[in-house]
Amino acid sequence: MIISRWASQEAGKDPNTTAEELTETANRLLHRQFIARGDLGGAAHFERVQRHLEYFQDLFASLGFRLVFNDGWGYVGFVSPQAYGNTRVPTQETILLLCLRLLYSEGARKGYFVDGSADILVDEEEIQTIYSSFGARRLKPGELREILTQFKRRGLVSFDQSHSLNVDVEVSLRPTLLEVVDESFLARIAAWREGSPRQPEISDSDEEHNLAAVEDDSDTGVADGRLG
């Protein structure tokens, strides 16, 4: 493991933290994007960031990211201050992210939180229904599960991956979705959906599109989001 002198200097301020541990946490954040305190092994990384918050803020700022730390809901992560910028995101993944954010917003409005947490519980059929409302064909079970698995790795959702594709899995939507798709974006996407004709179905190809492709169908500026 390569250790920077900045990590060594920071570790020198805390007898309970090593430079290797700081580097490990930084690597985990870069790989995952969000880490929850309640996840297996997440508490150590969360508390490490909490004790060295300014260090991690500066570290991720040097990479062009903004560190997000939410002690109340127990997660830490990073987002890009550039709304998607030049990041090219697969169409299916982009639309599904919007669907999950809309479902989270609706569930939160109704108070459907899970066991006093900030998570909202939905199932795959609910996700498919709202996904189709964007004019896209229903995702095959394998396609939906694959994208949800990617989002789980990022710390945006959680679900039991042991179920077969024939089972309608329950998915916990996490409040980290609020960080990657904000309220102003929801308002603009709602206006776009109400003012635009039904969009043609997305093909089976994996062709990638910038979210600005959606913006081309509207003058509402639907190009926002903060995926890492």
Sequence and secondary structure as in RCSB ss.txt:
>XXXX:A:sequence
MIISRWASQEAGKDPNTTAEELTETANRLLHRQFIARGDLGGAAHFERVQRHLEYFQDLFASLGFRLVFNDGWGY
VGFVSPQAYGNTRVPTQETILLLCLRLLYSEGARKGYFVDGSADILVDEEEIQTIYSSFGARRLKPGELREILTQ
FKRRGLVSFDQSHSLNVDVEVSLRPTLLEVVDESFLARIAAWREGSPRQPEISDSDEEHNLAAVEDDSDTGVADG
RLG
>XXXX:A:secstr
    HHHHHHHTT TT  HHHHHHHHHHHHHHSEEETTSTTHHHHHHHHHHTHHHHHHHHHTTT EEEEETTTTE
EEEE SSSSTT  EEHHHHHHHHHHHHHHHHHHHHT BSTTSS EEEEHHHHHHHHHTTT     HHHHHHHHHH
HHHHTSEE  TTS TTS  EEEE TTHHHHS HHHHHHHHHHHHHS       SS  EE THHHHTT SS     
   
